[in-house]
């Protein structure tokens, strides 16, 4: 499944240029039985299957870097923030654990002090798409990935606000015009308008940030 979409566009070019690297492991390679079983029925009953602690632990032994965090992509985890993404991008790397089925045996998460991270209040069929999103969020912050690194300064979550609206040519489209202030050439007024718009959008759409 990896690198998947990470092999294209900015992330893919950066991968080819050696700005970042990726190694993926098949969890079934660490199973100990002839059927390569990685999961079993949950103790206490209930639907679904649970990934085995011994299998996951063997995979983590192979994958983990003692200097880097290990993150399990899980809906019950702490919400991933841009601040945490910046920390990860500035660090030595990260080991990402992608769950399946009903999840992973709690004992290995505790024993390995695994950090649990969620992308939001929704559930995916597996952790791989979430891992790709996290990787992309980090990779774009690495030096040399973006053509204009100034674009990182004025975007959503910088300064605790969502980003202001953008406009380009044509000046009039389907009866809708570009706001006059953006055509004025008055940089202070443009900056004030953008801040006002960012505050309004943040207040309306993400009151938790406001």
C-alpha positions, 0 to 999 in steps of 0.5 A: 500500500505504501508509498501509494499517493506519497510517490506523487507530487511534492512528497514523491519528488522529495522521496526521489530526491532523498529528502525523506525516506520510507520503509514499510513492513508486512505484519504477517512476516512476524507471525509464528504459525504456518497460517501467518496469523496476526489476530485472534478473538477478543477475551471477554467476547465481542465482535471482530478480531484483535491484533496479537501483542506478540506479533505486533511486538516482534514487528516493533522490535524490527521497526522501532528507532530508540530515538524516534516516537512510535505512533499508533493511528487510532480513532481513540487517540489524541487529535493530531494538531499542526503543532504536533506535526511540526514537532515530528517533522523537526525530529529524527523520524517516526515509527507508525503502527497501522491497526486493523480489525478491532484494534491492537492488544492493549498490553503491547501499546502499554509495554512499548509506550506507544503514542496514540493519535487520531485524525478526527472523529471518524473511523477508517477501515485501517490505519494506512490512510491515516498514516499517509496523511500524517506523513504528508503533513510532515514531509511538506514541512521539510526544507526543500520540499515546497517551492516557496516555503513562505507559503507555510507561514500564512496557512491554517493553524499558523497563529491559531487561526484558519486561513483566509480566502484566496482569489485569482484571475479572472477578477469577475467570474459568474457575477462574483467579483474579487474583494476591492481591497485585494486589488487596492495595492494597499498592503496594510489594508490587505493584511488587516482584511486577511486577518479579519477574514481568518478570525471570522472563519475560525470563529464560525467554523472552529469555535474550539480554536477561537 
